[in-house]
Amino acid sequence: MQFAARPISFNSRDRAKGRPKKGCADRIGRQGKICSSTCTIGATSLPQKATASHEHHLKGPHGLQSDQTGMVDQAFNPQSSAKVALPYHHPFAVAPMIDWTDRHCRFFHRQLSARALLYTEMVVADAILHGDRDRLLAHNAAEHPVALQLGGSNPLKLAAAAQIAEAFGYDEINLNVGCPSDRVQSGTFGACLMKVPEVVADCVAAMKSAVSVPVTVKCRIGVDDQDPGPALDAVADGVFAAGADALWVHARKAWLLGLSPKENREVPPLDYDRVYALKARLPDRFIGINGGIQSLEEAANHLEMVDGVMLGRAAYGTPAVLAGVDATFFGAPPAPTDYRALFETMADYATRHIAASGRLSHVARHMVGLFHGYPGARRYRQILSTDANRPGAGAEILWRALDAVDLSPASAAA
Ligand SMILES: Cc1cc2nc3c(=O)[nH]c(=O)nc-3n(C[C@H](O)[C@H](O)[C@H](O)COP(=O)(O)O)c2cc1C
């Protein structure tokens, strides 16, 4: 598929109304039919948009039921009154992280926060189209709201993959425009798409045509020697004109040559002001910020300037931080975490996973950072990193690990 580079100029009225850019669907559709369930747009064939709405009842921390759709977030409004109220409302998200935010991790994080938006690892569109969908897309009903992140740059394939994911029950489909993966060199997806905003817009338009759930994008502020001013603006204007519901911005560049993915999360300097400036220019669009945010206090400060905050490594490495999310951002009454209840839930979950031929370590590895700073945390980590890996390890190892931690109020306060 060829994409001719072309200057983008968008009508601000279209942008404000979130209309798909005219012509996107035509361009995509001319590539042909992509799956058995199709609808026709002019001479085009795109996956038929699902109409069913998704309402999910969340099983919140420690078994409390809350109705996601009913709890519109009026109790806490992180946005100043000057800000426009937006239909997409996710003030707090846990970032997509390959190898980390798998379904077991998300289930665990959900026990700590009923309301945070949880992202999957990136899944390549081709894998969904040709691979084992159940393995790639299955998730637990408790995970909602959960967003699937897709990797790819072929609008037709992304649209088809998005449609399949929607049928699996995902609440949002996100496009990865920030990952400096190995395959970036071949230009197939990720951060290199920052250089071709028109392709990103085409992808979003196709995905929007295929699904009813929100379609969002996660990007960088630029790559390589791009000027983050026009580079980010072009991507943002393109995706919103194509109908995107939100843009999450990792507030640093990616350097495609010479840095590993890990270095690309650390070396290029953070530029939060660039993301704030984007939000100031697009007040009626959801702009979320990501990168280097360590605490809920920092997150709350960012929310003065943008609509959402996404934590990656801090949420994974010290998951206890998630226990404060509902009270800080969603108006839930502050409550101490009931770790015994949490471990009941996780032990039960792990037992069911093991009974289905899984291993305890698949679950336990995500819980290793939980008691950071508590007396006994070292022993806790040791048990989860060694004993939980042994063949035949059962959920009782989780209890043994918990028993190693001194949870007395005095130790928590120390
Ligand atoms: C292990 C790991 C895997 C990651 N995988 C993805 C991914 O699949 N998709 C993505 O958009 N970003 C990915 N990222 C980047 C994070 O989503 C996030 O943008 C980055 O870590 C910066 O946020 P932080 O400073 O809060 O961690 C990954 C990060 C880590 C640490």
The ligand as an SDF file (V2000), in Angstrom:
LIG
                    3D

 31 33  0  0  0  0  0  0  0  0999 V2000
    8.3860   -2.8660   29.5680 C   0  0  0  0  0  0  0  0  0  0  0  0
    7.7220   -1.7690   28.7850 C   0  0  0  0  0  0  0  0  0  0  0  0
    6.9660   -2.0810   27.6710 C   0  0  0  0  0  0  0  0  0  0  0  0
    6.3320   -1.0800   26.9430 C   0  0  0  0  0  0  0  0  0  0  0  0
    5.5140   -1.4220   25.9060 N   0  0  0  0  0  0  0  0  0  0  0  0
    4.7640   -0.4530   25.2910 C   0  0  0  0  0  0  0  0  0  0  0  0
    3.7620   -0.7960   24.3610 C   0  0  0  0  0  0  0  0  0  0  0  0
    3.4780   -1.9630   24.0940 O   0  0  0  0  0  0  0  0  0  0  0  0
    3.0910    0.2250   23.7630 N   0  0  0  0  0  0  0  0  0  0  0  0
    3.3310    1.5390   24.0660 C   0  0  0  0  0  0  0  0  0  0  0  0
    2.6810    2.4220   23.5040 O   0  0  0  0  0  0  0  0  0  0  0  0
    4.2580    1.8750   24.9620 N   0  0  0  0  0  0  0  0  0  0  0  0
    4.9500    0.9170   25.5870 C   0  0  0  0  0  0  0  0  0  0  0  0
    5.8330    1.2530   26.5800 N   0  0  0  0  0  0  0  0  0  0  0  0
    5.9870    2.6730   26.9310 C   0  0  0  0  0  0  0  0  0  0  0  0
    5.0160    3.0570   28.0520 C   0  0  0  0  0  0  0  0  0  0  0  0
    3.6760    2.8970   27.6460 O   0  0  0  0  0  0  0  0  0  0  0  0
    5.2300    4.5210   28.4810 C   0  0  0  0  0  0  0  0  0  0  0  0
    4.9640    5.3470   27.3820 O   0  0  0  0  0  0  0  0  0  0  0  0
    6.6620    4.7660   28.9400 C   0  0  0  0  0  0  0  0  0  0  0  0
    7.0930    3.7630   29.8420 O   0  0  0  0  0  0  0  0  0  0  0  0
    6.7550    6.1330   29.6270 C   0  0  0  0  0  0  0  0  0  0  0  0
    5.8860    6.2100   30.7200 O   0  0  0  0  0  0  0  0  0  0  0  0
    6.4160    5.9980   32.2250 P   0  0  0  0  0  0  0  0  0  0  0  0
    7.5590    6.9370   32.4290 O   0  0  0  0  0  0  0  0  0  0  0  0
    5.2330    6.3240   33.0990 O   0  0  0  0  0  0  0  0  0  0  0  0
    6.8470    4.5760   32.3460 O   0  0  0  0  0  0  0  0  0  0  0  0
    6.4700    0.2830   27.3180 C   0  0  0  0  0  0  0  0  0  0  0  0
    7.2370    0.5790   28.4480 C   0  0  0  0  0  0  0  0  0  0  0  0
    7.8400   -0.4220   29.1850 C   0  0  0  0  0  0  0  0  0  0  0  0
    8.6260   -0.0590   30.4270 C   0  0  0  0  0  0  0  0  0  0  0  0
  1  2  1  0
  2  3  1  0
  2 30  2  0
  3  4  2  0
  4  5  1  0
  4 28  1  0
  5  6  2  0
  6  7  1  0
  6 13  1  0
  7  8  2  0
  7  9  1  0
  9 10  1  0
 10 11  2  0
 10 12  1  0
 12 13  2  0
 13 14  1  0
 14 15  1  0
 14 28  1  0
 15 16  1  0
 16 17  1  0
 16 18  1  0
 18 19  1  0
 18 20  1  0
 20 21  1  0
 20 22  1  0
 22 23  1  0
 23 24  1  0
 24 25  2  0
 24 26  1  0
 24 27  1  0
 28 29  2  0
 29 30  1  0
 30 31  1  0
M  END
$$$$
